[in-house]
Amino acid sequence: MYSSSPAGAPVVREPLHAPVAHLIRGGVVEGIHYGSVVVLGADGQVQFQLGDIEAAFYPRSALKPVQAVAMLRAGLPLDGDLLSLAAASHSGEERHLAGTRRILDLAGLTEADLRNVPDMPYGPAVRDEWIRAGRQPSRLAQNCSGKHAAMLWTAKLNGWSLEDYLEPAHPLQQAIAEIVEDLTGQRVAATTVDGCGAPLFSVSLHGLARAVSRIVTAAPGTPEARVADAMREHAEMASGAGRDVAALMAAVPGLLAKDGFEGVEVAALPDGRAVAVKISDGADRARVPVTAAALERAGVDPELLSGFAGEALLGGGREVGCVRPVRSLEPVAACA
């Protein structure tokens, strides 16, 4: 345990976001993405901040590594690719569906026990193929199915009820909330329902970065270290082929990274340096280059980040601009 007495909950308020990225077209700032960024040093202290890093916000799926730690602490016997899948926002590839079935089989359960929302695969190419084949939305295909299968097994191992495992008052969700507070070092400010149906806990961007920093620096063999090892070694099981977060972990040695809907990303290096990003409008086109710029701020070699400078803006089929982090973030690349 990191703190027997977490700090108070972050304040629920309209976040005081700041410009974090410019949309540059033909040398003119055409648009501005607002958001917040925090960079922690290896000592856990804030080395850089932009925007509002202390307001309450929802980390969305960027909190999944913490949820996975909580399940391991509650006795979930997973490691390797299946543990990575338990912390995944997967693309719905066949390996993800097969992995979720394996977790359910190990638990003596079936897809019918899942309570996540049926959906099409998250990965665009996989979704298109799914539609061409005439397949319908399913709970297995939904990007959080690995987490839900792991939640069910954790509940069963502890003798907790299965039908209501998504209720905030359920012992499983209470156990997860406790670990969220332990790792973030602060009380949960609010609880709502995530897109998949699971409880979603509100913390601060600072708290999210602190939690993932603690995960990567934990002693070998601990639940935290097991989650970090699994996600780094099986990055595409936690995401999917061609996903930017998996590519980022492949590019930066030892990096643990997790994205979340609405423009959230958290990443941490083995020595505890960590960054967390929230793009206020939820745009992935800003999330990727801003995260890369924050990692450069944390001391990552810019050459390792060159592939994450942001997508090009096209005009008439040719490149005429880009999404560029604001100058204070020391962008990894510039554009016309």
C-alpha positions in Angstrom: 0.0 0.0 0.0 1.3 3.4 -0.9 -0.8 5.5 1.5 -3.1 4.5 4.3 -4.6 8.0 4.1 -5.0 9.3 0.6 -5.3 13.1 0.1 -8.7 14.6 -0.4 -10.5 14.3 -3.7 -9.7 16.7 -6.5 -12.2 19.5 -7.0 -15.0 19.0 -9.4 -15.0 22.1 -11.6 -14.7 23.3 -15.1 -11.1 22.4 -16.0 -8.9 25.4 -16.7 -7.4 23.9 -19.9 -4.8 25.7 -21.9 -3.7 25.6 -25.6 -1.7 22.4 -26.1 -1.6 22.0 -29.9 -2.1 24.2 -32.9 -3.6 23.1 -36.2 -1.3 24.7 -38.7 -2.4 25.0 -42.4 -0.1 26.8 -44.8 1.8 28.5 -42.0 -1.4 29.9 -40.3 -2.9 28.7 -37.1 -6.3 27.4 -38.3 -7.4 25.9 -35.0 -6.3 25.3 -31.4 -6.7 22.2 -29.3 -7.0 22.9 -25.5 -6.0 20.5 -22.8 -3.8 19.8 -19.9 -0.4 18.1 -19.5 1.7 16.9 -16.5 5.2 15.6 -16.5 6.6 13.9 -13.3 10.3 13.4 -12.6 11.7 10.1 -11.3 11.3 11.5 -7.8 7.5 11.9 -8.3 7.7 15.7 -8.4 5.9 17.8 -11.0 8.6 18.8 -13.6 6.2 20.5 -16.0 2.5 21.3 -16.1 0.3 23.0 -18.6 -3.5 23.6 -18.1 -5.3 22.2 -15.1 -3.7 19.0 -13.7 -5.6 19.1 -10.3 -9.2 19.3 -11.4 -11.3 16.1 -11.3 -11.6 14.4 -14.6 -12.4 10.9 -15.9 -9.3 9.0 -17.1 -11.6 6.6 -19.1 -9.6 3.5 -20.3 -6.3 5.1 -19.2 -7.2 3.8 -15.8 -7.3 0.2 -16.9 -3.8 -0.7 -15.7 -4.9 0.4 -12.2 -8.0 -1.7 -12.4 -5.9 -4.7 -13.4 -3.6 -4.2 -10.4 -6.7 -4.2 -8.2 -7.9 -7.5 -9.7 -4.5 -9.1 -9.2 -4.5 -7.9 -5.6 -7.9 -9.6 -5.2 -6.5 -12.9 -6.4 -6.8 -12.9 -10.2 -4.3 -15.5 -11.4 -3.4 -13.9 -14.8 -0.1 -13.0 -16.4 1.3 -12.5 -19.8 -0.9 -11.9 -22.8 -4.2 -12.6 -20.9 -3.2 -10.1 -18.2 -2.5 -7.5 -20.9 -5.9 -8.3 -22.4 -7.5 -7.7 -18.9 -6.1 -4.1 -19.1 -7.0 -3.7 -22.8 -9.0 -1.4 -25.0 -8.6 -3.9 -27.8 -9.3 -3.7 -31.5 -11.6 -6.7 -31.7 -9.1 -8.9 -33.6 -9.5 -12.6 -33.5 -6.7 -13.0 -30.9 -8.5 -10.6 -28.6 -11.8 -12.5 -28.9 -10.0 -15.8 -28.4 -8.1 -14.4 -25.4 -11.4 -13.3 -23.8 -12.9 -16.7 -24.4 -9.8 -18.3 -22.7 -10.3 -16.1 -19.6 -13.9 -17.1 -19.5 -13.1 -20.7 -19.9 -10.6 -20.6 -17.1 -13.2 -19.1 -14.9 -15.8 -21.7 -15.9 -18.0 -19.0 -17.5 -19.3 -18.0 -20.9 -19.9 -15.0 -23.0 -23.5 -14.9 -21.7 -22.1 -13.9 -18.3 -20.6 -10.7 -19.6 -22.4 -7.5 -18.9 -20.5 -5.1 -21.1 -22.4 -3.4 -24.0 -22.4 -5.4 -27.3 -20.5 -3.5 -29.9 -18.7 -3.8 -33.2 -14.9 -4.1 -33.1 -13.0 -0.9 -32.3 -10.3 -1.3 -34.9 -11.5 0.3 -38.2 -10.1 -2.4 -40.5 -11.5 -5.2 -38.2 -14.8 -3.5 -38.0 -15.1 -3.1 -41.8 -14.3 -6.8 -42.2 -16.8 -7.7 -39.6 -19.5 -5.7 -41.4 -18.7 -7.2 -44.8 -19.1 -10.6 -43.2 -22.5 -9.7 -41.9 -21.5 -10.2 -38.3 -23.5 -8.4 -35.5 -22.3 -6.5 -32.5 -21.2 -8.7 -29.6 -20.0 -8.5 -26.1 -16.8 -10.3 -27.1 -16.0 -7.8 -29.8 -16.5 -4.7 -27.5 -13.1 -3.3 -26.7 -13.4 -3.8 -22.9 -14.4 -7.5 -23.0 -11.0 -8.7 -21.7 -11.4 -6.5 -18.6 -15.0 -7.7 -18.1 -14.0 -11.3 -18.3 -11.2 -10.7 -15.8 -13.7 -8.9 -13.5 -16.1 -11.9 -13.6 -13.3 -14.3 -12.7 -12.1 -12.1 -9.9 -15.6 -11.9 -8.5 -16.1 -15.7 -8.8 -12.8 -16.4 -7.1 -13.8 -14.3 -4.1 -17.3 -15.8 -3.9 -18.9 -12.5 -4.9 -22.1 -12.4 -7.0 -21.7 -12.3 -10.8 -24.9 -10.8 -12.1 -24.3 -7.4 -10.5 -20.5 -7.2 -10.8 -20.8 -3.7 -12.5 -22.7 -2.1 -9.6 -20.5 0.5 -7.8 -21.5 -1.0 -4.4 -20.4 -4.5 -5.5 -17.4 -5.8 -3.5 -15.3 -6.0 -6.7 -15.9 -2.4 -7.6 -15.3 -1.3 -4.0 -12.0 -3.2 -4.1 -11.1 -1.4 -7.4 -12.0 2.0 -6.0 -9.8 1.3 -3.0 -6.8 0.6 -5.2 -7.5 3.6 -7.4 -7.2 5.8 -4.3 -4.1 3.9 -3.1 -2.2 4.3 -6.4 -3.4 7.8 -7.3 -2.9 9.0 -3.7 -6.2 10.8 -3.6 -9.9 10.1 -2.9 -12.2 9.5 -5.8 -14.1 12.7 -6.6 -17.0 11.2 -8.4 -18.2 7.9 -9.8 -20.2 7.4 -13.0 -20.6 4.7 -15.7 -18.0 4.2 -18.5 -19.0 3.4 -22.0 -18.7 -0.3 -21.4 -21.0 -0.2 -18.4 -18.3 -0.5 -15.7 -18.0 2.1 -12.9 -15.7 5.0 -13.8 -13.8 6.8 -11.1 -12.8 10.5 -11.3 -9.4 11.5 -10.1 -6.9 14.3 -11.3 -4.5 14.2 -14.2 -1.7 14.5 -11.6 -3.1 11.5 -9.7 -3.3 9.4 -12.9 0.3 10.1 -13.7 1.3 9.3 -10.1 -0.6 5.9 -10.3 1.2 4.7 -13.4 4.5 5.9 -12.1 4.0 3.7 -9.1 3.0 0.8 -11.3 6.2 0.9 -13.3 8.5 1.3 -10.3 7.0 -1.4 -8.1 9.1 -4.3 -7.0 9.3 -7.4 -9.3 6.6 -9.9 -8.8 4.1 -7.4 -7.3 0.7 -7.0 -8.9 1.9 -3.6 -10.2 5.0 -5.0 -11.8 3.1 -7.9 -13.3 0.7 -5.6 -15.0 3.5 -3.4 -16.4 5.4 -6.4 -17.6 2.4 -7.9 -19.3 1.3 -4.7 -21.1 4.9 -3.9 -22.3 5.5 -7.5 -23.5 2.1 -7.9 -25.2 1.4 -4.3 -26.2 -0.8 -5.3 -29.2 -2.9 -7.5 -26.9 -3.7 -4.3 -24.9 -4.6 -2.4 -28.0 -4.2 -3.9 -31.5 -2.1 -4.0 -34.7 -1.2 -0.6 -35.9 -2.4 1.2 -32.8 -0.4 4.3 -31.9 -0.1 3.3 -28.2 1.5 0.0 -29.0 3.8 1.6 -31.5 4.9 4.1 -28.9 5.8 1.3 -26.4 7.7 -0.4 -29.1 9.6 2.8 -29.9 10.6 3.8 -26.4 12.4 1.0 -24.4 10.6 0.1 -21.2 7.7 2.5 -21.7 4.3 1.6 -20.4 1.5 3.6 -22.1 -2.3 3.5 -22.1 -4.8 5.6 -24.0 -8.4 6.4 -23.2 -11.4 7.8 -25.0 -11.8 11.6 -25.0 -8.2 12.4 -25.6 -6.5 10.8 -22.6 -3.1 9.2 -22.4 -0.7 8.2 -19.7 2.8 6.9 -20.0 5.7 6.1 -17.7 9.3 5.0 -17.9 10.9 2.4 -15.7 12.5 4.9 -13.4 9.2 6.5 -12.6 9.2 9.5 -15.0 5.6 9.8 -16.2 3.4 12.0 -18.3 -0.4 12.3 -18.5 -2.4 14.1 -21.2 -6.0 15.2 -21.6 -7.2 16.8 -24.8 -10.3 18.8 -23.9 -12.2 18.0 -27.2 -11.1 14.4 -27.2 -9.1 14.6 -30.5 -6.7 11.8 -31.1 -4.9 13.9 -33.7 -3.8 16.1 -30.8 -3.3 13.4 -28.2 -0.5 11.6 -30.1 1.8 14.5 -30.8 1.1 16.1 -27.4 2.0 12.9 -25.6 5.2 12.6 -27.6 6.1 16.2 -26.8 5.5 15.5 -23.1 7.7 12.5 -23.2 10.4 14.6 -24.8 10.0 17.0 -21.8 10.5 14.0 -19.6 13.8 13.3 -21.2 13.0 10.7 -23.9 15.3 10.9 -26.9 13.5 12.9 -29.6 14.7 10.5 -32.3 12.6 7.8 -30.7 9.5 10.0 -30.9 9.9 11.1 -34.5 7.2 8.8 -35.7 4.6 10.5 -33.4 4.8 14.1 -34.5 1.2 14.0 -35.6 -0.8 13.4 -38.8 -0.3 15.6 -41.8 -3.0 18.0 -43.0 -3.8 17.6 -46.7 -4.9 20.1 -49.2 -5.7 19.0 -52.7 -4.1 15.7 -51.9 -0.8 17.1 -50.8 0.6 17.9 -47.3 0.0 21.6 -46.4 0.3 21.5 -42.6 0.1 19.5 -39.4 -1.1 19.4 -35.8 1.9 20.8 -33.8 2.2 21.0 -30.0 2.5 24.5 -28.6 6.0 25.9 -28.3 6.2 25.5 -24.5 5.9 21.8 -25.0 9.0 21.7 -27.2 7.5 20.0 -30.2 9.1 17.0 -31.7 8.6 18.4 -35.2 7.5 21.5 -37.0 5.6 21.9 -40.2 4.9 24.6 -42.8 
